[in-house]
Amino acid sequence: MNSGAAAQVVREQHGDILLVTIDNPPVNALGVDVRRGLMEAIDAADGDASVKAIVLAGAGRNFLGGADIREFGKPPLPPALPDVCNRIEASNKLVVAAIHGAALGGGLEIALSAHYRIALPSAKLGLPEVALGLLPGAGGTQRTPRLIGAQAALDLMLSGRHASAAEAAKLGLVDRVAQGEDAAAGIAYARELLASGAPVRRTSEAQALANREEQRAAIEAARVETAKKSRGLFSPLKIVDAVQGALDLGFDEGLALERKLFLECLDSPQRAGLVHAFFAERETAKSPETREAKPRAVASVGIVGGGTMGAGIAVAALDAGLPVTMIERDEEALARGRKNVEKVYDGQVKKGRMTEDAKAAVMARWNGSTQYDALSQVDLVIEAVFEDMGVKKAVFAELDRVCKPGAVLATNTSYLDIDGIAASISRPQDVIGLHFFSPANIMKLLEIVVPAKVSSDVVATAFELAKKLKKTPVRAGVCDGFIGNRILAVYGQAAHHMMEDGASPYQIDKALRDFGYPMGPFQVSDLAGGDIGWATRKRRAATRDPKARYVQIADRLCERGWFGQKTGRGYYLYPEGARVGTPDPEVEAIIEAERQRAGITPRSFTDEEIVRRYLAAMINEGANVVHQKIALRPLDVDVTFVHGYGFPRYRGGPMKYADSVGLPKILADIQEFAKEDPLFWQPSPLLVELVEKGQDFGSLNQLGK
């Protein structure tokens, strides 16, 4: 027997039952030795007359955690997982899967190949391949619908979500839920099945698809919904096609179709983008400081400011089980802050996602005060007040006065100089930037902004907090706008240049939606409120290069009080509080007047040219941000844009996208655009250097490991 397989798949005979335990820490991934060991165990059991049943169980905290990430991108080694699954199902001995912890992806496909399934309450079952641009490729698209019907199977595979043991039992994904320890529960269940003369029961012969018309209708409904919801994504519709195959074809033909569709997904450029995003998120969760320092304990949080942002951060902290103390300037503002928090939970109660009792229990951990002294014992404070340096420094002076030694003092500023804030108090080593994105209880991105004087354990604490709040952290250096907003300012200008040069805001938005963004830049401006950008432009007016091009269209709209959705009109019209805007002829007239004022003869742009210019500006500034060490690596820029700015995840992020297009092509575009505006289009030194060396951004992602 293969020694690696022997170590990772352990066999023990308990009377007439063979217990087969998969032991491949940390998550029992289905590496080549696990696959070989399972094949050998089933072969041995089938040839052993003393074995009447086989129980499959996982060592440690999980059953089986899916494919081995270490094998991604390498040539597959036999046996292939579909063959392992088919061999388990073909066994002439009764096979029971005893599931605890994760049974995800290939792990669930192994369980589906067993003849019976028992789960402990800790079990989490799911087929999350869609998140990596794939589909379940070891019989999952064929066995799942045969076992639980097309609708439930499609829901699991298209969402990639995890089902609990109780839900799995309700769906028929497992036969029963048991208490105790997995191996013992599995052995007891196998004994019971043998005693009752239960047959070998193959999932490939299950009959949940028997009512063909009903199943066909469910598949069609999913196809329509998926085409609408997963706009531009490749694998979701392939999942629907595979389930259609489960209905229309025999099992073996269905498996052949699944394999064909799986290989198509494997070849899709989207898989490379989604896999990049998946690994990049794991990398950004670490920083040099998390390796060298231990985080401080955070058992309570203070928040200064109860506006939209402060309330959103409060909800994120409350959801993580932390007590929150909110500070506002007077009782009226504090009541508004509390209401902003409650509004989120009221919405969940209304949707049936939360009971009134659960809401009351969460709100019991919320405290409010108009006195800073209420923060004297909290472990970490987040300031979320108006974006003005004087106001921020006044808040930090109070925090310096009242907070206990060692408390972490964080600012949620989007643009302001955090080194300046830190220098204004007596404990700069405790000051850090935590830049949340609005709405803070929903948006996953958290920029952790690291000022010069901060101590490493404060940075490590910020990363630990991100994990608690279920955020995706990215480490950023101090500059105007950090990673995200600094780059946004540049490609935002590129969009405004195109608007003044002849493209309508509506065409620009559509071109970017077609590229894969959920919204275009002018829709986003209307949603966020045009007054925010206006305030920033006024703040920067004194330091603006007089030779730099400055488009005034946005200022004209703001001067009229047209700030977007909240005022009923911005670039778009929002009649009667509509959420989706309609084009506004008056805005087009203002744009036309501005073109005349600037002496510009409008020209037409293709959608492709709009995307090329917009992304060239984004990628070029992304390269500057990496070059200046504001971002540790290109992948930090990618994660920032996928999680904070709507960049299509399946394209991996702007820097990954640049690599897929080819850096020489991006540089050539920038050099071409520079003929019209050499000041704006200055190629990043890093981009020039990489092209000269024949390297790409991906080559820089290994740094700092």
N, C-alpha and C positions, 0 to 999 in steps of 0.2 A: 504493500500500500504506500502511496506517495506520502512522504513524511510531513510536508506542509499541510496536506489534506487531513492527515491523521491528527495533527495538532489543532486544526480549526473545526473539524467535525468529529465529535467524540461519540462513540457508541457504548451503551451499557444495556445489558439484558436484564429485564425485571420479569422473571417467569417467562410467559410466552409473548411478552411485549418488548420490542427493541426501542429504547429511548435514544434518539439521535439529536445531539445538542450542538448547535452552531456557536462557535466561540471565536469571533474575530473582532476584538475591540477596535475602536470604541462603540461602533453601532451595528456590528455584525453585518458589514457590507458583503455583497455577493461577489467577492473576488474569485480568481480562478481556483484557488485551493478549496474554497467553500463549495464551488460548483462540482469539482472533482470528488470531494469528500461525500457530497450528497448522492452523486451517481453511484459511487462505490458502496455506500450504505444500503441503498435500495437494492442494488444487485445482490449484495450479500444476504439481505433479509429474504429476498425472493427465492434464493437458493437454499434457505435454511428451514427445514421442516419444523424446527422447534419454535420458530417465530410466527405468531398468528396476526400480529398488528405492529404498526410502526407509529411512534409519536415523534413529531418534529417540534423542537423547542429551541429558544435562544438563550444563551448565557448572558449574565449582566442585566442591563436595564431594557433591552429590546429583543423582539423576535428577530426580524431581519430588516435592516435599514435601506435596502435597495442597492443599486449598482455601486461598485467601488469607484469612487471619484478618481482614485489614483490610476485607473485604467482608461480614463477619458482620453480620447485622441490617440490611443495606441492600437496596434493591430490586435484583433480579438484572439484570445487563446481558447482552445476547446477544453471542455464542452461548452457550447453556447447555452445561454439561459433557457431559450425555448426548448432545447433538447432535454435539459434537466427537468423542466416542468412536465414535459410529455412523459418522461421516464417515471416520474413520481406518480402521475395519474394512471399510467399503465400497470403499475404494481398490482400483483394478484393478492397481496396482503392488504388488510385494512390500513389506510394512512390517516392519522389525525394530526392536524396542526394545532398546537397549543400556543395561543398568541398573548403576549404581554408587551407593553411598550409599543414601539413603532413596528408596523408591518406596512412598509411604504414601497411603492413602485414594484420592482422585481420581488421584494419581500412579500407583498400581498399576492403577486402572481404565483409564487411558490405555495402560499397558503391555499389559493384557489385550486391548485393542482392536487391538493390532498382531497381525501374523500369526505372528511368531516372536519369541522372547525369549531374550536372552543376558545373563548376569549376571556381574559381577566379584565376587571374594570379599568385598568391602566392602559388598555389597548387603544392604539390610534391606527386606523386603517385608511389608506389612501393611494391614489395613483397620480402623483404630481408631475408626471413627465411633461405635461403641457407647458409648465413653467420653463423648461429647457428647450422648448421648440420641438419636442418629440411626442410620441404616443407610446402607450404601454406595448412593448414589443415582444413579450414572451407569453402570448396568449391572453393577456389582460382584456383586449378589446373583444375577444371571442367568448371567453369563459364568463366574464362579469355580466354581460347582458343575458346570457343563457341562464345564469343563476338568479339575477334580481330584476330582469326586465330592462328594456332599452332606456326608458326615461331615467331611472335611478342610476344606471351605469353611466349614461352620458353626463348626468349631473356631477358624478364623482370625477370623471375623467376630464371634463371641460373646465371645471373649477380648480381641480388639483387639491381640493380641500381634504382635511382629515375627518373621518367619521369616528365617533366614540364607540366603545363596545356596545352600549345600549342601542345606539342608532344602527350599528351593523347587524345586531340581532333582529331589530325591527325590519330591516331591509331584506333579511335572509342571507346576508353576506357571511354571517357566522351562525352556527346552530344553537349555541347557548352561551350565556355568560356565567362564569363560575368564580367563586372566591378562592383565596388561598394562593398556592404557588403553582406556576404554570406547568412544570413537568408532572407534579403530583396530580393536578387537575386533569391533565391530558391522559395520564395513565389510567386514572379512575374512569374517565369517560370511555377510553378504549375498552376497558374491561366490561363496562356496562353494555357497550355496543356488541362485543363478542358474545356476552351472555344472552343478549336478545336475538342473536342470529342476524344482526344487521348486515346487509350486503355491501360489497365494494360499490361505491356510488360515485361515478365519474361526472365531474362538473360539465364536461363537454357534451354529456347526454341530458343535462338539466333542461327543463321544459318551460322556462319563464317567457320564452318568445312564442309560445304556442298560439296565442290569439294574434294572428298575423296582422289583421287590419288595425287593431288597436296599437300594436307595436310600430307599424309603418307610420301611423299618424304621429306618434311620439318622436320618431326619428325625423320626420319632415318638419315638425314644429321646432326641434332643436336645430335643424339646418338653417331655417329662416332666422331664428334668434341669434345663432352663432355668426351668420354672415353679417348681421347688423352690429353685434356687440364686439366681435373680434376683428374689426375692420383692419385689413392689411396683414393679419396674422396667418401663417401658413398651416401650422399643425392642427388647430381646432377643427377645421373642415375635414381634414384627413381622418381625425378621430370619428367624426360622423360617418364618413365613407366606410370605415372599418366596421362600425356597428351595423351599418346597412348590410355589409357582407355577412355578419353573424346571422342576420335575418334571412338573407337570400341564398346563402351558400352552405354546403356541408361543412363540418368542422375543419377538415384538412384543407379544403379550398379557402376557408376563412382565414386559417393561419397563414397560408401562402399570400393572401391579399394583405394581411397585417404586416408581414415581412416586407412586401414590396413598398407599402406606404411608409413603413418605418424607415427604410433605406432612403426614400425620397426626402423625408424629414431630416435625416442625418446629413444629406447633401445640401440642404437648404442653407443659404447664407444666414437666415434668421437663427438657426441653431447656434452658429458660431457667436452671434451677437448675444443671444440669451445666456449661453454658457459663460461668455465673458462677464456679463452682468452678474451672474451667480457667484463666480469666483471673486470678482472685484469687490462685491459686498463683504465677503469674508475677509479680504485683505484690509479694507478700510476700517474694519472694527479693531485693528491693531495699530499701534503707533510706537515710535521709539520709546516714549514715556511709559506705555503700558508694559513694556518688557522690563523696564528698570525700576519701577516704583509700584508700591502697593496702594490701592485707592483708600481714601479716608471713608469712614462709615457714614452713610447717609440714611437716617431713619426718619427725617422730617425735612420739609421744604417750605421756604417762605417765597412769596411772589409779590413784587411791588408793581401794582397796576392791575386793574380789573377790566380793561378794555377787551376787544376781540382776542388779541394775542395773549394777554395775561390770563384770561379765562380759559383759552385753549390749552395753555401750558398747565393750568390748574387741573383741567380734566385729565390730561395725560398723566400727571402725577397721582391724582386720585385713583385712576384706573389701575395704576401700578401698586395700589395699596398703601400709598404714602399719605400721612397727614399733611395738610396744606394750611398755611396761615397767609391770608391775603391782606395787603396794606393798600388803602386808598386815602385820598386827601381829606374827604369828609364823609359823613354818614350816607349822604345821597349817592355819592359815587360808589361807595362800598356796597350799597343795596343793589345798584346796577351791576356791579361785578358779580355778586352772588347770583343775580338773575341770569347773567350771561352763562354762568356755569350750569345752573339748573336747567336752562333751556335745552342744553345738549342731552341731559338725562331725561327730560320730559319727552323729547323726540324719541328716545329709545323705548320709553314706557308705551308711548302711542303706537310704536311699531311692534309692540309685543316682545321686544328683545330684553326687557327688564321689568321687574315687578316694582310696585310702589315701595314695598318694604326694602328691596335691594337699593333703590334710589335713596331712601331715607338713611340706610346704613352707610352709603358712600358720603352723603352730605354731612353726616355726623363727624366725618374726619376733616371737614372744611371749617376753618375759623377765620373770622375777619376782624380787622382793627384799623383805627385811624392813627394809631400810635406805633412808631417804629420799635418801641420797647418790646412789643409783642414778639419781635424776632430774636430776642436775646438768647434763646436756647436752640434755635434751628441749626441744622447741620449745613444747609446750603440755601442761598437766596438767589433768586433770579429776578433781575430788574427788567420790567417790560413797560417803560413809560415812554412819553413822547420823544421822537428822534431829534433831540436837541442837546448839544454838549453841556450847556449850562445846567439844564434840568437833570441830566444824568449825573453830573458831578455833585450836585446838591443831594441827590439820593444816596450816592456812595459815601458822602461825608456822614450822613446819618447812619448808614450801615457800619461804617468804620467805628462810629461812636457806640452802637448798641450790640453788635454781634459778638458772640463769644470767640475767644482765640481759636484759630484753626477752622472757623466756618469758611466754606467756599463762597466767594462773592462773584456771581455771574451776571453779565450784561447780555441782553438779547438784541443789541444794536445790529442793524443791517449794514451800516456803512462807516460808523464813526470810529475814531482812533482809540482802540482799547488800551494801547500803551499810555495814552494821555490820561484816560480814566484811572488806570492803575497808579500812575505817578502822582495823582492828586490826593492819595490817601496814605496812611502809615503802614499798610500791609499789602504792597503790590504783589507779593508772592502768592496771595490767595485769590487774585483776580483773573478771571477767564471769560472768554466769550462763548455763549451758548446761543447760536443763531437758529431759532426755530422758524419753520415756514408755516404760513397761515392757510387753513385752520390747523393750529398746532396739535390738536388731538387726533387729526387724521393724516396730515402730511408726514411721511416717514423720515425725511431728511433732517439731520441735525449737524450744522457746521460747528465744529469745536475749534474756536479761534484761540491760538496760543500766543499770548504776548511775551515780550522779551524776559520779563522778570518772574514769570510764574514758576512755581515749583512743580517738579515732575509728578508728585503724588496728587496735585490738584488736577492735572491733565488726565491722569489715570482715573481719578474720581469721575470726571466728566464722561469718559468712555464707559465706565461702569453704570453711571446714571442712564446713558443712552440705551444700554442693554435692558435696564429695568423698565424704561419707558417704551421699549420695543421700537426704538428708532434706529435708523441706519446712520452711523456717525461718519463724518469725514473731517480729517484734521486740516485746518487752514492756518496760514500765517496772517499777520496783520497788514492790511493795505485797505484802500478805499473800496469797500464792497466785497472783500475776501475773495473766495473763488467764484461763487455763483453770480452775485450781483455785479461784480467787476466785469465779468465776461458778458453778462446780460446788457450792461450799458453800451458795450461795443457793438454787439450784433443788433441791438435795438436801434442804434444810430444807422446801421446799414439798412434796416427796414425803412427808417424815415427818409434816408437818401433816395431809396427806390420809389417811395411814395411821392416825393417832390419831383423826381425825374420822369414820372409818368405812369407808375403802377398804382392802381387804387388800393386802399387798405383792405378792401374786400377780396381782391385778387390775391394779395400777399397772404392773407389769412387762409384762403382756400388752398393755395399752393402748399402751405406748410401742414395743413390738415391732411392733404393727399400724401404728403411725405410720411405721415404717421403721428403727428402731434394731435392731441385731443382738441386743442384750440390754437388759433393763430395769435401773433403778438398783439394785435389791436383788440381782439376779444379779451385777451388777458388783461390788457391795460384798463379796459372798461370794467372788468370784474374786480380788479384790485383797487381801482379809483385813480383817475388821472392826476388828482391833486398830490399824490405821493411823489410821483416823478417830477412834478412841477416844483415842489418844495426843494427837491434835490438839485434841479437845474438852477434854481435861484441861488442856492447855497454855493454852487460851483461857478456862478457867473463871473465872479471877480478873478478867478484863477484860470478861466478858459483861454486857450490860445486864440488870439484874435485872427490868426490865419486859418484856423480850423473851420470846416464847414459846420454851420449850425442851422438846422431846419426848425422853423418857428410854428409849424402847423399845430403841434400839440399845445403850444402856449396860447394860440388863438382860441382853441376850444376851451381851455381852462379859464381864460379871461371871461368867457361867456358863462362860466359855471357849469359847463358840460363835463362832468367828471366820470361819466359811465353809468353803470346800472343804478347806483344809489341816487343819481339825480334824474334818472329817466332817459338820459341821452349822453353819448360820448361820441365815439366814432360811429356807433350804431344807435338806432332809436329803440327804446324799450317802453312801448305803450302799455299803460296800466300794469306796471310792475312785471312785465314779461322778463323771463330769464334769458331767452334767446333774442338777440337783437336783429333788427332789419336795417339794410343800408339806408343812409340818410342823404338825400340830394343836397341838403344845405351844407353838409360836411364836404361833399364833392365840390360845391361852389367855393367854399373857403380854400380848399386845396388848390383849385384852379387860380384863385386870386393870389395865393402865396407863390405859385409858380411864376406868375406874371411879375410879381414884386421882385422875385429873385432873378428875373431875366432868364428863366429856363424854358426851353421848348420841349414839351413832353414827348417821350418816345414810348413805344410799347415794349413790354417784357414778356418772355414766355415764362410759364410756371417753372420750367427747369432752370432758367437763368435766375429766377428769384431764389430758389432753393440753393443754387450754387453760391450766390453772393452771401446769403444769410449764413450758411454753414462755413464758408471760407472765413468770414469775420469771427465766428464763434471759435473755430479751430485755431486760427492764428493767435487770438487772445488767450485761448487755452494753453497754447505752447508758451506764451510769455509767462503765464501764471506758474507753469512747471519750471521754466527756465529761471524764474526769480525765486523759486523754492516756496512760493505761497501754497502750492499743492505739492505733496511729497512725490507723486507720480502721475502720469497721464490717467491711470485708472481712477484716481481720486476725483478728477474732473468728470470722468464718465459717470461715476456714481452720483455726483452732485446733480448732474443734468437729468439723469434718468429719474431720480427721486424727488427733485425739487422744481424742475422746470419743464416736465412733460415730454422730454426727449424720448422717442419711441424705444422702448426697452429692447425690442427685437433687433435693433441696429447697434446695441451694445453701449452707446454713448458717443459723443462727438469725436473723441480721439480714436476710438475703435473704428468708427465709421470712416475717419480720415485714412486709417491704415487699409481699410477694405477698398477704398477708392484708389489709393496710392498717393503717397506724399508728393511725388513729383507733379502729379496732376493738380493737387491743391495749391502748391507753390506757383505753378504756371498760371492758375486762375488769379491768384493774388497779384502776380506781376502784371497780368493783363489789366486788372482793375486799377492798378496803380498809375496807369497811363492817364486816367481821368482825374485821380485824386491821390497824388503820391504821399500826402501827409497822413491820410486816413489808412491807406493800404501799405503799411510798412511791414515787409515779411519778418516774422519773428526769427531772431538769431538761431533759436533752437531748431526751427523748421528747416532753415537753410542748412544748418550743420548736419541734420539727419539725412537730408536729401543728398548732400555731398558724400556722406559716408555709406549711402545705400542702406540706411537703417530705417526703422519705423518707431512709432511711439511705444508699441508693445515691447520693444527691446529695453525700455526704461522702467518697465513695471516690476522688474525683479529687485530694483534698488531698495535698500533700507530693510531687507528681510533679516 
